[in-house]
């Protein structure tokens, strides 16, 4: 009976830590989203921990919706992906947005409606909906899923010799 009580205490502590981490991620993401747009919408189930840079610490990839730039009007809220990092292994509650990888309009080939991000075979995947020929604009009906990949590309501003700058975007397959 004592072993069961200890096990329940340990599980309760782990659940409290996980909830605190989720709340911290949501707070960090909301602060970022409020600084770049309006109508922030987010489901905490769309937080995917993944070690993207192979440093042994997870980055948190979050799917959210936002009206980037506060355009207003019908259909101005769109999906976006943010990468949330921990400062280091000793300050895991100190989170920040990786701005290079979290620009709201840096997605290529994504379906009009993204519903979920998840891990499959150690890769990031999406679940969403796309339009059939008869669907109305805001109501896609065809369920689709596929691989999501973060692509790093070089952009040359003026001189090719400069080496250019790195630009990240999310590619949906």
N, C-alpha and C positions, 0 to 999 in steps of 0.2 A: 504494500500500500504506500509506503514511503517513497519507493522508486517512482511510482505513478505520480505522486505529488511533486517530486522533483522534476520529472519530465514535463508536467503541466506548467510549472514555473518557468522552465527554460523555454518552452514553446511560446508562452505568453510574453516573455522578454523579447524573443525574436520577432514576434508579430508587432510589438510596440515599436521596435527599432525600424522594421520595414515600413510601418505607417508613418513614422517620423521622417524617414527618407523620402517617401512619396510626397508628403506635405511640403518638404523642403524643395523638392524638384518642382512641384506645382507652383510654389511661391516664386521661385527663381524664374520660371518660364513666364508666369503672369507679369512679373515686373518688366521683363524683356518685351513681351508682347504689347504691354501698355505703352511702352516707349516708341513703338514703331507703327501702331495701328489701333483699331477699335474692334469691338464685338468678339473678343477673345472667347473661344469655345474649346474645351479640353476635357477628355475623359482619362482619368488616371490609369485606366487599363491599357492606354496607348503609350506607356513608358516601357521601353525595351532596353535592358542592360546588355551591353556588348563591349568587349575589349577591342576597340577599333584600331588602336595604335600598338597593341601587343606589349603594354607596359605592366600587365598584371592587374590593373585597376579598370573597372568597367566605366565606360562612358554611358550616359543615359540618352537614348534616342527617343524623342517625343514627337508624336503627331498631334497637331492642333489646327484649329481654323482661326483665321483672322481677316479683317478688312484692312489690308496693308495700306497705310497712308490715309485711312479714314475717308475713303471716297464716298461712302454712303450709297444707298440705292439697292435695287434688287440684284442679286447675284454677285455682289462685290466681295463677299466673304469666301475665301478659298483656303485649301489645305496648305500647310507648311510643315517642315521638319526642322527641329532644333536638336543640337548636340549639346548636352550638359555634362561638364567635366567636374571632377573633384580636384581641389587644389593639390593634394597629395595624399598618401596613405595615412598620414597622421591627422589630417584635417578633412575627413571624409564628409563632414557636414557643411563644409565651406565650398559651395557650388558656384559655377559660373557658366555662362553661355559661350560656346566656341563660335564667335561671330563669323569667321570665315566659312564655316560649314552650316550656318543657320540662317542664311539670307532667305526671306520668305518666297522669293520668286525664282529660286535657283533649282527648279525641278524640270526635268525633260521627260516627256512621254507618260506622265502620270494620268490615270483615269480621272474624269471630272469629279468623282466622289471617292475619296479614300476613307475607308472605315476602320482599318486596323493595321498595325505593324506587328510582326512576330518573327521569331527565329525558327528557321527550318534548316537542318543540316549545317548548322553553324553559320548561316547566312541570313541577312535581313530580307524579309518578304513582306508583301502588302496584300491586303484584301480590299477590293473596291468594286465600284460599279461604273460601267460605261454605257453609252447610248446605243439603242437599236435605231433603225431607220425611222421608226414611228414615235420614238420617245420625245416628250416635250423637253425643253432646255434644262429645267431644274430637276428632272425626274428620270435619271438613267435607270435601266432595268436589267442589264446584262451583268451578272456577277463575274468578276475577273480577279486573278491573282498572279503574282510573279515576283521575281527577284528585284530588289532595290539595291543600287550600288552607288557609293560615293566616288565620284570621278574627280581627279585632280588634273587640271589642264593649264597649260602655259599660254598667256596672252602677251603679245608683243605690242607695246604702246607706240613707240616711235622708231627705235632702232632695233633690228634683230639682234645686234651684238649685245644689247643690254641684258639679255637673258629672259626678259619679260617678268611678269608677275604670275603667281599661282592663283587660279580661280577654281573653287570647288562647286560641283553641282550634283544633284541627286538624279540618277538615271533609272527609269522604270522599265523593266524588260517584260 
